[in-house]
Amino acid sequence: MRFAVVALALGLSQPSFAQVNDAVSDQPTSASGARANRGWSLTLGAAPIFSPAWQGSKDMVLSLYPDLRVNYGDTIFASVPDGVGWNAVNRAGWKAGPIAKVRFGRDESSGGSPFVVTGGSDALLGLGNVSPAAELGGFVERRWGAAGQWSVRAEVRRGFGGHEGVLADGSISYQMRFGRTIMSVGPRATAASGGFMRTYFGIDAGQSQRSRLAQYQPGAGLLSYGIGGALVRPFDQRRTVTLFFGMDRLGNEAGRSPLVRERGQRTQFSVGVGYGFRFNL
């Protein structure tokens, strides 16, 4: 069975959801030593998350994200935070393949995603809404160590719809076990093209007039860098609870935007807890 952290973006794919997007996976074995699940499985759950209203915001919101996952063993995966992907390469500690995610966009009236329960932000008024976008790309991951406790992952995606930019994510993670509890922590960073930066942090002439913020046209660069971690506690082979957190800081191109300098902040923090129940199909 594959236990995974419920990611924050959302990223994955909502920006605040994606800030704690590094998944921790646990694959318990049966008494005979064989993998517990090799066929299709469905995981249902939910994750309340306390995070910035939008990437770069100083206003916080409480969101309730659904955690719906479909897996075929360790080959095919589909979920809200992780997207839809295929481990086309899956051997000797390596995983690689195509991936598709959804970024939910941004609402100028509240800044929040469709999953916000309470809280909001009026800092985006005058900037207009950002429509949802599909992000298509690929990933590669390498796991090593005596128990596979170290992992490094890189992912590149191109947006279609709400933004036409390119995003590149990179992370390193170290996993530890304390009895049945699994802890994972490590650094991560995201770089973005000028197209993405201008969509979310740029201010054109019309937006400047409506919002009273100075015009700004950022280029490509480091979007954010920080650290993320999670504590995963499996109750059995079906039920899991996860506590996760992330702290990130916006890079210069995003952080120098008048939107962030005057109405937000560069340092971002998110924390949440998730519960999931798995069914074999």
C-alpha positions, 0 to 999 in steps of 0.5 A: 500500500502507498501511504502519502502526505496530503500536499498543501497547493496544490499544487500542488496545485494551488500555490499554498497547497504546493508549498508542502508538496513533498510526499512521504510514501510508506509501502508496508509489507505483508507478513510474508514480506510481499508488498501489501497491494499490487492492484488498484486502490482508492483512498478517501480523506480530507486535510484541513490546512492553515496557509497563506491566502495566495502565494506571497500573501500575509493573510492566512486562510483555513482550507479543507482539501479533499484527498481522493487518490487512485493508485495501481500498485506503485505504477499509476497514481492520481490525486488532487495534490500529486496530479496524474502520473505514471512511473514509466521507469521504476527500478533500482531506486529510480522513478521517472515518467510523465505527470499532469497537474491542475493549478486552481488559479486565483480569485481577486476578491478573496485570493483563496482556492475553491476549498477555503473554509474561512479567511480571505484577502482583499489585497488582489482587488484590481488585479483580476482573476487568474483562471485555472491551468493544466500543467503537463510535464515529467519527473525523475526521482532517485531514492538511495540509502540502506533503507531508501531513506534519502530521496531527490526529485525533480519535476518540470511542467508547462502550463496551459490555460490560466498561465503559459509558463514553465515551472521546475521543482526540486527537492531532497528528503530524508526519511526516519522511522520511530516505531510505526511513525515516519518522519520526512524532512528536507529542502525544496525550491521552485524556479519559474519562467517569466510567463508564470511570474508575470501572471501571478506577480506582474502588474500591467498598466491596467492593473496598476490603475485599478489597484494603485500598485506600481507597474512591474514586469518580472522575469524568469528566476527562483520562485521560492525556496524553503523546507518541508516536512511531515509526520505519517502515522499509519494505524493499519494498512488502511488508515493513516493520519499525517501532520505536515508543514512547510516554510518557504521564502519567495525569490527576488523576482516574485518578492520584489513585486509591489504586490508582495512588498506593499500587501504581502510578505516573502516568508510563507508558512503552512501547516495541516493535518490529513486523514485517509482511508484506503480501499482495495478495488 
